[in-house]
């Protein structure tokens, strides 16, 4: 089918040996349920894991030969890992998530159910995210949303969430080096007439690992990128 929609589902993981199998298998099942309505591929980037993640992925490839696996010898960070995955994708649209299971397979299904009938940039809005955040992380999240809306005149609602977005925006030369990349990709989508559809999704509490979204280094990097984006889009 020449007009068949195509989607790359991409997963980044570092030391996710306890969760990565369930994440991969459940996402595969969601994609399989769409039959010939969707041309899809699925791949995982092991971002320098030192636990059993490489072994688990090796076993998964034996069971699912279509599963693509890439590996970094040392950790590159979540923003870089997502950018690498986007470059590896071969389909027109991409969906990128993490291997910790906070965005489970239901998020993909909910977004797909909407997107497949309305193929435009589709952003999942975590309806319960503040109940899973610390008080400080909630303040930071509100602050970023306000600043982004103030700087660009667009309410991105939940730019750090999962999304289905045209690959061309994910691999574009972006100004942002931090996780502000998510917001910049959405801004590009909006700028080039891909309206953003907002779809409510669930969000699971973190069961292991350490969240770095509210670290001082991450906050600083995002604020620097926000200023650079504001200066760029103000003059273009």
C-alpha positions as semicolon CSV with decimal commas, in nm:
position;residue;x (nm);y (nm);z (nm)
1;X;0,000;0,000;0,000
2;X;0,163;0,324;-0,115
3;X;-0,030;0,533;0,133
4;X;0,032;0,300;0,427
5;X;0,151;0,476;0,740
6;X;0,496;0,379;0,862
7;X;0,629;0,401;1,217
8;X;0,956;0,328;1,395
9;X;0,914;0,237;1,762
10;X;1,243;0,302;1,938
11;X;1,347;0,227;2,295
12;X;1,646;0,362;2,486
13;X;1,772;0,184;2,794
14;X;2,063;0,195;3,035
15;X;2,083;-0,073;3,304
16;X;1,722;-0,174;3,244
17;X;1,780;-0,550;3,272
18;X;1,483;-0,591;3,505
19;X;1,231;-0,418;3,277
20;X;1,356;-0,416;2,918
21;X;1,215;-0,756;2,821
22;X;0,859;-0,670;2,924
23;X;0,885;-0,328;2,756
24;X;1,003;-0,474;2,425
25;X;0,762;-0,768;2,415
26;X;0,458;-0,561;2,511
27;X;0,538;-0,295;2,249
28;X;0,585;-0,566;1,988
29;X;0,242;-0,703;2,072
30;X;0,078;-0,362;2,030
31;X;0,238;-0,320;1,689
32;X;0,141;-0,671;1,580
33;X;-0,223;-0,598;1,661
34;X;-0,235;-0,341;1,381
35;X;-0,174;-0,603;1,110
36;X;-0,152;-0,453;0,762
37;X;-0,278;-0,113;0,873
38;X;0,074;-0,007;0,964
39;X;0,425;-0,065;0,833
40;X;0,647;-0,072;1,140
41;X;0,988;-0,152;1,282
42;X;1,118;-0,171;1,638
43;X;1,466;-0,114;1,777
44;X;1,649;-0,073;2,107
45;X;1,959;0,128;2,197
46;X;2,156;-0,007;2,493
47;X;2,321;0,312;2,616
48;X;2,628;0,167;2,785
49;X;2,459;-0,073;3,029
50;X;2,676;-0,257;3,282
51;X;2,405;-0,494;3,407
52;X;2,237;-0,785;3,226
53;X;2,066;-0,563;2,968
54;X;2,293;-0,672;2,675
55;X;2,230;-1,039;2,754
56;X;1,853;-0,987;2,776
57;X;1,852;-0,805;2,442
58;X;2,058;-1,083;2,283
59;X;1,801;-1,340;2,392
60;X;1,518;-1,120;2,267
61;X;1,677;-1,098;1,924
62;X;1,684;-1,476;1,907
63;X;1,309;-1,487;1,974
64;X;1,226;-1,180;1,760
65;X;1,468;-1,161;1,463
66;X;1,312;-0,835;1,343
67;X;1,419;-0,659;1,662
68;X;1,708;-0,423;1,593
69;X;1,962;-0,361;1,869
70;X;2,236;-0,100;1,887
71;X;2,485;-0,046;2,169
72;X;2,699;0,236;2,300
73;X;3,013;0,127;2,483
74;X;2,963;0,406;2,736
75;X;2,657;0,610;2,840
76;X;2,576;0,906;2,614
77;X;2,280;1,051;2,811
78;X;1,910;1,041;2,736
79;X;1,901;1,336;2,491
80;X;2,187;1,193;2,286
81;X;2,041;0,841;2,299
82;X;1,707;0,961;2,164
83;X;1,884;1,155;1,887
84;X;2,084;0,844;1,791
85;X;1,767;0,637;1,775
86;X;1,597;0,889;1,547
87;X;1,890;0,869;1,305
88;X;1,869;0,488;1,301
89;X;1,498;0,489;1,214
90;X;1,394;0,408;0,857
91;X;1,021;0,490;0,875
92;X;0,849;0,825;0,815
93;X;0,721;0,863;1,172
94;X;0,887;0,778;1,502
95;X;0,788;0,700;1,859
96;X;1,068;0,697;2,115
97;X;1,039;0,577;2,472
98;X;1,259;0,456;2,756
99;X;1,319;0,102;2,872
100;X;1,219;0,160;3,236
101;X;0,848;0,105;3,175
102;X;0,724;0,440;3,304
103;X;0,563;0,489;2,964
104;X;0,422;0,141;2,919
105;X;0,276;-0,021;2,605
106;X;-0,067;0,128;2,677
107;X;0,076;0,472;2,596
108;X;0,176;0,352;2,250
109;X;-0,164;0,192;2,193
110;X;-0,355;0,502;2,301
111;X;-0,148;0,729;2,076
112;X;-0,167;0,486;1,783
113;X;-0,546;0,456;1,810
114;X;-0,570;0,832;1,769
115;X;-0,284;0,889;1,524
116;X;-0,372;0,620;1,274
117;X;-0,696;0,806;1,196
118;X;-0,542;1,155;1,238
119;X;-0,181;1,125;1,117
120;X;-0,022;1,437;1,256
121;X;0,215;1,502;1,545
122;X;0,052;1,337;1,846
123;X;0,172;1,410;2,199
124;X;0,079;1,208;2,504
125;X;-0,019;1,421;2,803
126;X;0,054;1,246;3,132
127;X;-0,267;1,303;3,323
128;X;-0,120;1,178;3,651
129;X;0,240;1,293;3,624
130;X;0,226;1,532;3,920
131;X;0,114;1,253;4,149
132;X;0,429;1,060;4,055
133;X;0,665;1,360;4,086
134;X;0,826;1,504;4,394
135;X;0,706;1,852;4,493
136;X;1,025;2,007;4,356
137;X;0,997;1,820;4,024
138;X;0,636;1,938;3,989
139;X;0,742;2,300;4,037
140;X;1,015;2,260;3,773
141;X;0,767;2,105;3,529
142;X;0,518;2,390;3,572
143;X;0,801;2,643;3,537
144;X;0,920;2,498;3,205
145;X;0,569;2,489;3,067
146;X;0,519;2,856;3,158
147;X;0,855;2,965;3,013
148;X;0,802;2,775;2,689
149;X;0,457;2,925;2,644
150;X;0,590;3,273;2,728
151;X;0,888;3,247;2,491
152;X;0,716;3,094;2,189
153;X;0,346;3,163;2,231
154;X;0,268;2,790;2,212
155;X;0,146;2,576;2,499
156;X;0,321;2,243;2,449
157;X;0,147;2,108;2,762
158;X;0,385;1,815;2,824
159;X;0,683;1,836;2,585
160;X;0,890;1,574;2,771
161;X;0,629;1,304;2,717
162;X;0,615;1,037;2,446
163;X;0,502;1,144;2,103
164;X;0,451;1,028;1,746
165;X;0,631;1,281;1,529
166;X;0,764;1,300;1,172
167;X;1,118;1,163;1,164
168;X;1,240;1,464;0,965
169;X;1,193;1,687;1,270
170;X;1,364;1,442;1,504
171;X;1,675;1,426;1,285
172;X;1,682;1,796;1,196
173;X;1,980;2,005;1,300
174;X;1,852;2,126;1,635
175;X;1,977;2,412;1,847
176;X;1,910;2,231;2,172
177;X;2,166;1,995;2,323
178;X;1,962;1,912;2,634
179;X;1,623;1,749;2,679
180;X;1,482;2,079;2,551
181;X;1,516;1,896;2,217
182;X;1,165;1,761;2,278
183;X;1,018;2,110;2,285
184;X;1,218;2,219;1,982
185;X;1,094;1,923;1,777
186;X;0,737;2,014;1,864
187;X;0,800;2,377;1,775
188;X;0,934;2,270;1,434
189;X;0,628;2,052;1,381
190;X;0,400;2,345;1,460
191;X;0,601;2,580;1,241
192;X;0,579;2,351;0,938
193;X;0,204;2,291;0,958
194;X;0,190;1,966;1,151
195;X;-0,065;2,061;1,417
196;X;-0,014;1,892;1,752
197;X;-0,285;1,661;1,881
198;X;-0,286;1,618;2,260
199;X;-0,396;1,278;2,390
200;X;-0,419;1,184;2,760
201;X;-0,205;0,887;2,865
202;X;-0,114;0,717;3,195
203;X;0,231;0,744;3,354
204;X;0,376;0,483;3,586
205;X;0,576;0,563;3,902
206;X;0,947;0,492;3,882
207;X;1,021;0,155;4,042
208;X;1,399;0,157;4,007
209;X;1,685;0,376;3,891
210;X;1,734;0,745;3,953
211;X;1,548;1,031;3,787
212;X;1,774;1,315;3,669
213;X;1,517;1,549;3,517
214;X;1,529;1,789;3,813
215;X;1,905;1,782;3,863
216;X;2,086;2,117;3,872
217;X;2,290;2,025;3,562
218;X;1,980;1,934;3,364
219;X;1,789;2,244;3,476
220;X;2,081;2,467;3,380
221;X;2,126;2,303;3,039
222;X;1,755;2,338;2,964
223;X;1,745;2,704;3,064
224;X;2,046;2,778;2,841
225;X;1,880;2,601;2,550
226;X;1,552;2,781;2,614
227;X;1,732;3,116;2,587
228;X;1,907;3,008;2,267
229;X;1,577;2,891;2,118
230;X;1,405;3,215;2,210
231;X;1,679;3,420;2,044
232;X;1,668;3,202;1,730
233;X;1,292;3,192;1,683
234;X;1,259;3,559;1,765
235;X;1,469;3,644;1,459
236;X;1,331;3,384;1,213
